[in-house]
Every structure is written in C-alpha cells, then in structure tokens.
Amino acid sequence: MQPTKMNDFNEIMTGRRSIRTYDQNVTITRDEMKEILTKAATAPSSVNLQPWRFLVVDTPEGKETLLPLAKFNKTQVETSSAVIAVFADMQSPDYLEEILTQAVDKGFMPAEVKERQLQTVSGLLAGMDHEKLKEMNVIDASLISMQLMLVARAYGYDTNPMGGYEKDQIAEAFGMDKERYYPVMLLSIGKAVDEGYSSVRLDTDSIVEWR
C-alpha cells in the first residue's frame, strides 16, 4: 500500500522529522522516485546550471556497498526504501548551452537572448577557480536537497539528511569519477515506523537583525 500524498504545505513543512528507522515493507517504485526527483528539480540554481546529480541506492547490492561507507547511519541505510546520494557535478558548465537551447526550443527565450546569455555566463564561469565553482554548486545541491525532502513529504514519505559518511570514497565505490562528482549529502527516504522526535528552533528574534 502506497503512502497518501499530502497537499497541506504547512503540515509538509512543520511535520517533517529526521527519521532513523523506516518500514522495510514499503517500496518506492523507480517511476515514483523519478516523479519525486523531477519535482524536486524545480529548485533554483545559480545561472540555472542545475549542478545536482543523484545516485539512488535502492537495491540490496547497492546498500551492501553503501553500508561500510555510512556506518554511523547504519539503521537508515538498512531500513529505508532508498538512500539518495546527492552530488555536485564539477562539469556542470558543460551543460550550459544545452540548457539554454532547451529554453529557446520551449519558447522561454529568443535565440538572440540565448546567445547573449551563453557568452556572458560562459565568461563568468571561466573566471571561477575550482573552489568557487564547488562552493556555488554545493549551495545549489543543498537547495535541491531541502526541496527533495519536502517533495518526499508531499508524497507521504519521510527522510533524513546525513553528512556522516565516507565522502572521499563514495563516488569511486559506485564507479563514479570522484574528481567530477563532489559529495554533498545522503538522504534516506521511506515510510517512518514512528513519528520521530520534535526539536526546538531558536526564536526569530535570536536569528534576525533589522536595519
């Protein structure tokens, strides 16, 4: 039985919990996972470069490979329907022309605007060193990660963002180029077996300055 989708954004946002243990009888089909990722990918990104890339680990073999790399998050890996590894693609500038061409084809911008943007943005990206590009890409990959967690909630699933794993090994462990794909986080996804723990947030007056 599939979880019920939700349309109440307040509940989607305020009801989110970081879940450690999931119902192992719940499977997320790859078609549904594609839907979730497609909706998450409406997140914003710098110059619309969309540098996020995903590795969805949803097979026993994949989890067996992941487990020794995420030993501090063993329960999430073992019980979740899937673990999504979020990467920043350091070759994302290579997709700029393709993205702009699609925008023209869909009628979102005239061809002459595409050419101006291609020249301007290409120059901007060419002037970035590796660390600045990585910083930009990680911010964008983090934006989609948060959006992914909210979309998952809308589909009736629960998540847990995880940073405790062997980031220097994960790309190679799954046959990916570690120089190209920079690891950002792991997200477990599935149906929680309990409600998880509520947590406090700092009062707005403690985190906001007005000028």
Residue pairs with C-beta under 8 A, 6 or more apart in sequence:
2 32
2 156
3 26
3 155
3 156
3 157
3 191
4 156
5 154
5 155
5 156
6 12
6 153
6 154
6 156
7 154
12 150
12 153
12 154
13 150
13 153
15 153
16 149
16 150
16 153
16 158
16 159
17 158
17 192
17 195
17 196
17 197
17 198
18 159
18 160
18 161
18 196
18 197
19 76
19 158
19 159
19 160
19 188
19 190
19 192
19 196
20 75
20 76
20 160
20 196
21 75
21 76
21 79
21 192
21 193
21 194
22 76
22 79
22 80
22 81
22 158
22 188
22 190
22 191
22 192
22 193
23 79
23 190
23 191
23 192
23 193
24 78
24 79
26 81
26 190
26 191
27 81
28 36
28 58
28 81
28 82
28 157
28 189
28 190
30 56
30 58
32 155
33 56
33 58
33 82
35 155
36 148
36 151
36 152
36 155
36 157
37 54
37 56
37 148
39 151
40 144
40 147
40 148
40 151
41 50
41 52
41 144
42 147
43 52
43 140
43 143
43 144
43 146
43 147
44 140
44 143
45 51
45 52
45 140
45 143
45 144
46 136
46 139
46 140
47 96
47 121
47 124
47 125
48 99
49 92
49 93
49 95
49 96
49 99
49 137
49 140
50 92
50 95
50 99
50 140
51 88
51 89
51 90
51 92
51 136
51 137
51 140
51 141
52 86
52 87
52 88
52 89
52 140
52 141
52 144
52 145
52 184
53 86
53 87
53 88
53 89
53 181
54 84
54 85
54 86
54 87
55 84
55 85
55 87
55 174
55 176
56 82
56 83
56 84
56 85
57 63
57 65
57 66
57 77
57 82
57 83
57 84
57 85
57 174
58 81
58 82
58 83
62 174
63 77
63 78
63 83
65 173
65 174
66 77
66 83
66 85
66 170
66 173
67 74
67 77
67 78
68 166
69 165
69 166
69 169
69 170
69 173
70 76
70 77
70 83
70 162
70 164
70 165
70 166
70 186
72 164
72 165
73 160
73 162
73 164
73 165
73 186
73 188
76 83
76 160
76 162
76 188
77 83
77 188
79 190
79 193
80 160
80 188
80 189
80 190
81 157
81 189
81 190
81 191
82 188
82 189
82 190
83 186
83 187
83 188
83 189
84 148
84 186
84 187
84 188
84 189
85 170
85 174
85 183
85 185
85 186
86 141
86 144
86 145
86 148
86 183
86 184
86 185
86 186
86 187
87 141
87 171
87 176
87 181
87 182
87 183
87 184
88 134
88 137
88 138
88 140
88 141
88 181
88 182
88 184
89 137
89 180
89 181
89 182
90 130
90 133
90 134
90 137
90 179
90 180
90 181
90 182
91 180
92 137
93 122
93 125
93 133
96 118
96 121
96 122
96 125
97 118
100 109
100 114
100 117
100 118
101 114
103 109
103 114
104 110
104 111
104 114
109 117
125 133
128 136
134 182
137 182
138 182
138 184
141 184
142 184
142 185
145 161
145 184
145 185
145 187
148 159
148 187
149 159
149 161
149 187
152 158
152 159
152 189
153 159
156 191
157 189
157 190
157 191
158 189
158 190
158 191
158 192
158 196
159 187
159 188
159 189
160 187
160 188
161 185
161 186
161 187
162 185
162 186
162 187
162 188
163 185
163 186
165 183
165 186
167 183
168 178
170 183
171 177
171 178
171 180
171 181
171 183
172 178
